[in-house]
Amino acid sequence: MAHETDAPTVDRRTFVGTSAAYFIASALAAACAGETTAPGSTTPPAGGGTTPGGGSSGGGQAGVTISGSSVSVNVATAGIGSAGQYVILTGTDAIVINTGNGFVALSKTCTHSGCGLARFNNSSSLLECDCHGSRFRTTGQVANGPAVTPLRSYAVTVTSGVVTFTV
């Protein structure tokens, strides 16, 4: 007769607690990753923005050059030539938006809990964070919380179709 070994047993409370901890940890990791598009997606985010891609030096995005704390974004190459278009930069903490009256560069990190801002909503003219629903104006000011602190704003200059700022 073959000898069977007993498999280790886990009580229900331990199993449920461990499973919940793994689920919460994976959900937090995904939420804090700051993804702006689905992995591998080439579809622009809602609102007419551009997705990370391309191949210029520093930022790894078409039309974006990052050198230390200096950032340059070529408006045509980055696809932000029309009002409401935006680019979320992958190599630094910034989003650049064409407001129709010029360009703004703001921190892409929500001041509520540090999540990455998901998109610029062209119809409401607000930056949106998917983590907890905070929304920000193009001035960086909070439009609705839970965030209470405005986004960091970077002074921009535009010369010959290139937006330049320092982070």
N, C-alpha and C positions, 0 to 999 in steps of 0.2 A: 504494500500500500504506500502510495506516494505521500510525502510529508508536505503539507501546505503551510506556508508561513502567513501569519496574519499581517495584513497591511496596516500601517499606522492609521489610527482613527482621529478625526477632528470633530469636535462637537459643533453643533449648529451655530452657536454664538460666535465662536472663533472663525468659522467659515464665512458667515455673513459680515462680520467686522473686517476681516482681511479683504474680502471681495469689495466692500464699500471703499476701503482705503485705496485699493488699486484703481478703482473707477474714478474717484475724486482726483487722485494724482494725475491720471492720464488726461482728465478734462482740464485741469489747471495747466498742464504742460501745453495742451493745444491752445487754450485761450491766451496764454502768455507768450506764445510763439510770435505773435504779431503778424501772421500771414495776412497779406493784402488780397490775395487771390487763392483759389484752390491750387494745391500743388500741381505743377505741370500745366496749369491753365494758361491759355493765350488770349482769353477773352478779356477785354477791358472791364474794369470794375464799373458798377452802376454810376452814372453821372458823367460819363465821357472821359474818364481818366486813361492813363496808360499803365500797362503792367510792367513789372521789372523784366528786363531783357536787354538785347543789344550787346554791345561789346566795347564801350569806350573805357579809357583808363580810369582807375580809381573806383568808380561806382558800379561797374559791371552792367550799366544800363546805357542804351543808345542815347547819345547827346549829353551824358552826364560825366563831368570830370571832377574828382575830389582829390585835393592835394593838401594833406594836413587838415586844417580847419576851414580851408577855402573851397567853396563849391561853385561850379559853373554849370549851367543848364542851357543847352542850345534849344531854343523854343521850337524850331521847326523839327529838328531831329528827335527831340523828346516827345513830340506830338501834343504840345500844349499851346498851339497857335490860336485857338479860338476860346472865347469866353466859356467858362465852366469846365474846361479841361484841366487836368492836374496830373502830377506824377508823384508817387510815393517813393522816395529815394531809399535804396537798399543799403548804401554804403555809409549812411549817416542819419542822424535823427532829424529828418526834415521831410516836409511835403511842400511842393510848389504848386500854386494855383493861379490860373489865369482868371481874374475876376471880371474881365471885360473892361475894367478901368485901369488895368496894370496887373502886376504880379505880386503875390505875397509868398513868403516862406515862413512856415511855422513848424514847431516841433510836432512830430508825428506820434508822440507819446502822450496818452491821456493822463491828465493830472489827477484823476480819481484813484486809479489803482495801477497805472503803468502799462496798460494794454496799448497795443498799436491801433491808431485810428484806421478804420476800415475803408473809408471813402469820403469824397466830397459830393454832397447831394446838390446837384445843379438847380433843381427846382426850388429847394428851400434855401440855397446858398449857405448850407451848414456842413461842417465836418462832423462825421458820425463815428462813435465808438460802439462796436457791437457787444463789448463785454457787459456794460451795465446801462447803456443808453444815453450817455452824456453826449451833448452836441455843442459845437463851438462855432462862433462867427469867424469870418475871414480876418477879423482883427485879433483873433485869439481869445476873445472874451467868451465866457460860458453863456450859452443860450438856454440850456437846461441841464440839470445835474443828473446824477449825484455829484459830479465834479463841481468844485467851488472856486478853484484856482484857474486863471486863464492859461492858455498855452503860451509857451515861449515864442516870441516873434523875432525874426531875423531881418535886419535892414537889407533891402535888395537894391542893386543898381542894374539897369538894363542898357546894354550897349551893343548895337548891331545884332540884335536878336539873341543875345546871350544874357541870361539872368545870373548875376553873381552875388554871393553873400558869404558870410563867415558864421560858422556854427560854434 
